[in-house]
């Protein structure tokens, strides 16, 4: 039996679980306004989000174009 279907199922399950967890907690994911360039260090992204943007947490997302995303407890509309 091929491992690909099992891996695909687990990946979809994990993504769905994370999405539902973020929704249940009420966290908002917003791309960092102070981070520039490719996000290579999740710990640096986390520190910048907490210190400069007053977010709860921050981490890198993406495959080819990794960007820093900050997580907030309340969803506040961001003015452009």
VOPA-9283 format. One record per residue: x, y, z of N, C-alpha, C in turn; residue in one letter. Coordinates in Angstrom, 2 decimals. Example, Ala and Ser with C-alpha at 12.3 -4.5 7.8 and 13.67 -1.06 7.14 Angstrom:
BEGIN
<<13.19,-5.69,7.80>,<12.30,-4.50,7.80>,<13.20,-3.30,7.80>,"A">
<<12.85,-2.25,7.08>,<13.67,-1.06,7.14>,<12.90,0.03,7.87>,"S">
***
This chain:
BEGIN
<<0.85,-1.18,0.00>,<0.00,0.00,0.00>,<0.89,1.24,0.00>,"X">
<<0.51,2.21,-0.76>,<1.28,3.45,-0.89>,<1.11,4.34,0.35>,"X">
<<2.16,5.03,0.71>,<2.12,5.92,1.86>,<1.56,7.29,1.50>,"X">
<<1.48,7.59,0.21>,<1.03,8.91,-0.22>,<-0.39,9.23,0.24>,"X">
<<-1.38,8.32,0.11>,<-2.73,8.66,0.58>,<-2.76,8.92,2.09>,"X">
<<-2.01,8.14,2.87>,<-1.98,8.34,4.32>,<-1.36,9.69,4.64>,"X">
<<-0.27,10.02,3.96>,<0.40,11.29,4.20>,<-0.50,12.46,3.82>,"X">
<<-1.18,12.35,2.69>,<-2.09,13.41,2.25>,<-3.22,13.61,3.25>,"X">
<<-3.77,12.51,3.73>,<-4.85,12.60,4.71>,<-4.36,13.27,5.98>,"X">
<<-3.19,12.88,6.47>,<-2.65,13.47,7.69>,<-2.34,14.96,7.51>,"X">
<<-1.82,15.33,6.35>,<-1.52,16.72,6.08>,<-2.80,17.57,6.06>,"X">
<<-3.83,17.08,5.39>,<-5.11,17.79,5.33>,<-5.72,17.88,6.73>,"X">
<<-5.64,16.80,7.47>,<-6.16,16.80,8.84>,<-5.44,17.81,9.71>,"X">
<<-4.12,17.87,9.61>,<-3.33,18.79,10.41>,<-3.65,20.25,10.06>,"X">
<<-3.75,20.55,8.78>,<-4.08,21.92,8.36>,<-5.47,22.31,8.86>,"X">
<<-6.43,21.41,8.75>,<-7.78,21.68,9.22>,<-7.79,21.88,10.73>,"X">
<<-7.05,21.05,11.45>,<-6.98,21.16,12.90>,<-6.41,22.51,13.33>,"X">
<<-5.33,22.94,12.69>,<-4.71,24.22,13.02>,<-5.66,25.37,12.73>,"X">
<<-6.35,25.30,11.59>,<-7.32,26.34,11.23>,<-8.43,26.42,12.27>,"X">
<<-8.98,25.27,12.66>,<-10.06,25.25,13.64>,<-9.57,25.71,15.00>,"X">
<<-8.37,25.36,15.36>,<-7.81,25.78,16.64>,<-7.65,27.29,16.68>,"X">
<<-7.13,27.88,15.61>,<-6.99,29.33,15.55>,<-8.35,30.02,15.61>,"X">
<<-9.34,29.44,14.95>,<-10.68,30.01,14.96>,<-11.29,29.91,16.34>,"X">
<<-11.12,28.78,17.00>,<-11.69,28.58,18.33>,<-11.04,29.50,19.35>,"X">
<<-9.75,29.71,19.24>,<-9.04,30.58,20.17>,<-9.36,32.04,19.86>,"X">
<<-9.69,32.34,18.65>,<-10.00,33.70,18.25>,<-8.78,34.48,17.80>,"X">
<<-7.74,33.78,17.41>,<-6.51,34.45,16.98>,<-6.66,34.92,15.54>,"X">
<<-6.09,36.07,15.26>,<-6.08,36.63,13.92>,<-4.67,36.58,13.36>,"X">
<<-4.54,36.13,12.13>,<-3.24,36.06,11.47>,<-3.14,37.24,10.50>,"X">
<<-2.10,38.07,10.70>,<-1.90,39.25,9.86>,<-0.43,39.28,9.46>,"X">
<<-0.18,39.56,8.19>,<1.20,39.67,7.73>,<1.87,40.85,8.43>,"X">
<<3.09,40.64,8.87>,<3.82,41.66,9.61>,<4.01,42.93,8.79>,"X">
<<3.82,44.06,9.45>,<4.02,45.35,8.79>,<5.45,45.85,8.96>,"X">
<<6.20,45.25,9.89>,<7.56,45.72,10.15>,<8.64,44.78,9.62>,"X">
<<8.27,43.60,9.20>,<9.23,42.62,8.67>,<9.42,42.87,7.18>,"X">
<<10.66,42.89,6.74>,<10.95,43.09,5.32>,<11.81,41.94,4.81>,"X">
<<11.49,41.46,3.62>,<12.26,40.38,3.02>,<11.75,39.01,3.42>,"X">
<<12.57,38.01,3.12>,<12.21,36.62,3.38>,<12.35,36.30,4.86>,"X">
<<11.42,35.56,5.39>,<11.43,35.17,6.80>,<12.19,33.86,6.94>,"X">
<<13.36,33.91,7.52>,<14.19,32.71,7.68>,<14.24,32.22,9.11>,"X">
<<13.88,33.06,10.06>,<13.97,32.69,11.47>,<12.64,32.92,12.18>,"X">
<<11.90,31.85,12.46>,<10.63,32.01,13.18>,<10.80,32.69,14.55>,"X">
<<11.93,32.46,15.21>,<12.13,33.08,16.52>,<12.32,34.59,16.40>,"X">
<<13.01,35.05,15.35>,<13.16,36.49,15.14>,<11.83,37.12,14.76>,"X">
<<11.07,36.42,13.94>,<9.73,36.88,13.55>,<8.85,37.00,14.80>,"X">
<<8.89,36.01,15.66>,<8.10,36.00,16.89>,<8.47,37.19,17.77>,"X">
<<9.78,37.42,17.94>,<10.24,38.53,18.78>,<9.81,39.88,18.21>,"X">
<<9.94,40.04,16.90>,<9.57,41.31,16.26>,<8.07,41.56,16.39>,"X">
<<7.27,40.50,16.18>,<5.82,40.65,16.29>,<5.43,41.06,17.72>,"X">
<<6.07,40.45,18.71>,<5.73,40.76,20.09>,<6.23,42.14,20.50>,"X">
<<7.44,42.48,20.11>,<8.03,43.74,20.57>,<7.55,44.96,19.79>,"X">
<<7.51,44.87,18.49>,<7.18,46.05,17.68>,<5.72,46.17,17.29>,"X">
<<5.04,45.02,17.18>,<3.64,45.07,16.73>,<2.65,44.69,17.81>,"X">
<<3.16,44.42,19.02>,<2.33,44.09,20.18>,<1.40,42.90,19.91>,"X">
<<1.92,41.93,19.17>,<1.16,40.71,18.88>,<1.46,39.67,19.96>,"X">
<<0.64,38.64,19.99>,<0.82,37.55,20.94>,<1.93,36.61,20.48>,"X">
<<2.01,36.42,19.16>,<2.93,35.42,18.61>,<3.23,35.78,17.16>,"X">
<<4.32,35.27,16.64>,<4.66,35.45,15.24>,<5.44,34.26,14.72>,"X">
<<5.29,33.96,13.45>,<6.03,32.85,12.84>,<6.09,33.04,11.33>,"X">
<<6.94,32.25,10.69>,<7.11,32.32,9.23>,<6.13,31.36,8.55>,"X">
<<5.57,31.81,7.43>,<4.69,30.96,6.63>,<5.06,31.10,5.16>,"X">
<<4.83,30.03,4.43>,<5.09,30.03,3.00>,<6.21,29.06,2.65>,"X">
<<6.28,28.72,1.39>,<7.30,27.78,0.95>,<8.41,28.52,0.20>,"X">
<<8.08,29.08,-0.94>,<9.08,29.81,-1.71>,<9.20,31.26,-1.25>,"X">
<<8.09,31.85,-0.88>,<8.07,33.25,-0.47>,<7.68,33.33,1.00>,"X">
<<8.59,32.91,1.86>,<8.30,32.90,3.30>,<8.18,34.32,3.84>,"X">
<<7.08,34.57,4.51>,<6.81,35.88,5.09>,<6.54,35.70,6.58>,"X">
<<6.72,36.78,7.33>,<6.47,36.79,8.76>,<5.01,37.16,9.00>,"X">
<<4.32,36.36,9.79>,<2.93,36.62,10.15>,<2.81,36.75,11.65>,"X">
<<2.05,37.75,12.08>,<1.82,37.99,13.49>,<0.41,37.54,13.86>,"X">
<<0.25,37.06,15.09>,<-1.03,36.59,15.59>,<-1.50,37.49,16.73>,"X">
<<-2.74,37.95,16.61>,<-3.34,38.82,17.59>,<-4.54,38.13,18.23>,"X">
<<-4.85,38.49,19.48>,<-6.00,37.90,20.16>,<-7.30,38.40,19.55>,"X">
<<-7.36,39.67,19.22>,<-8.57,40.24,18.64>,<-8.29,40.68,17.22>,"X">
<<-9.26,40.44,16.35>,<-9.13,40.85,14.97>,<-9.49,42.33,14.86>,"X">
<<-8.50,43.13,14.56>,<-8.70,44.57,14.41>,<-8.45,44.91,12.94>,"X">
<<-9.39,45.58,12.29>,<-9.15,45.95,10.88>,<-7.89,46.81,10.75>,"X">
<<-7.06,46.48,9.79>,<-5.83,47.20,9.56>,<-6.07,48.25,8.49>,"X">
<<-5.79,49.51,8.79>,<-5.97,50.55,7.80>,<-4.81,50.55,6.83>,"X">
<<-5.09,50.77,5.57>,<-4.06,50.73,4.53>,<-3.20,51.96,4.49>,"X">
***
